Amino acid sequence: MSNLLPTLSINAPPFVGPSPTSPAAAVTAQSTKDQKMASAEQLVLDLCDPELRESALLDLSKKREIFQDLAPLLWNSFGTIAALLQEIVSIYPALSPPTLTPGASNRVCNALALLQCVASHSETRILFLNAHIPLYLYPFLNTTSKTRPFEYLRLTSLGVIGALVKVDDPEVISFLLQTEIIPLCLRTMEMGSELSKTVATFIVQKILLDDVGLRYICATAERFFAVGTVLANMVVLLAEQPSTRLLKHIIRCYLRLSENPRACEALQNCIPEMLKDGTFNNCLRDDVATRRWLQQLLHNISGGSLVSTLQPTGFEHMLGS
């Protein structure tokens, strides 16, 4: 026996787990996947139990990235979407007057994170839209309190809308235009945190990049002026507190507006001087794409001889030109 251990330790080959491509590895991977799915299914079932819901919301929102096909599971499980909507409407009374607590905000934001998962998934996105579920979030975007619970609520709600527009889908843009999302985004762009402003501006940008969205915003002086004024005010604030990621989306919005002849002519009179005089050169030093967008924007609006031949835009009385 005295020679047994040395023999084993010297001559025996080291233990090596199954190869990633071996049948044993495939079985292990499938077993792990099945365990995760079983865990997700149990947590989804827990959402329908008022006693277990808060804990299930927290666990699912934290682990939603590791649960494959969580969105279809949430959508197709009996009573689950209703439970999430119940969480949302339950805090409506705390919106006005603003009495939302941090705990209540965290809980509903966990529910919103799961709805964002549904909004992001290719199988559930249009079903989510056809059920008009985004409308349940609009009251949150209409709030004005700058306290942390409300800011977190607005940011998470914008994340759901952002997930919808991230994939270029005319049906999504049409829904958002019909339900007046733009004024709600403009409100956040005016008074939200830097991150909320960035997400709201991204949503407006994605709407503008759609041809129907661009025509919608440029169809009347009032709509164009509303968007242009908010963008200009944001540029002024960014000169004092620069944010490259926010400025990037603002410039992209301006560039897209300049591709509409009527809006391009109007922008000659209302684009902030700070975008022309090099104020943001340092801020954009390392962002080649945004610098190129800004150069193209300034080129577009400098074509005076071209735009002067266009018919009157109808914007002039709004812009004081």
Salt bridges, closest charged atoms under 4 A:
GLU54 OE1 - ARG107 NH1 3.44
ASP69 OD1 - HIS121 NE2 3.49
GLU87 OE2 - ARG53 NH1 3.20
GLU87 OE1 - ARG107 NE 2.64
GLU151 OE1 - ARG154 NH2 3.03
ASP168 OD1 - LYS206 NZ 2.81
GLU194 OE1 - ARG245 NH2 2.73
ASP211 OD1 - ARG256 NH2 2.67
GLU259 OE1 - ARG256 NH1 2.68
GLU273 OE2 - LYS276 NZ 3.56
ASP286 OD1 - ARG285 NE 3.93
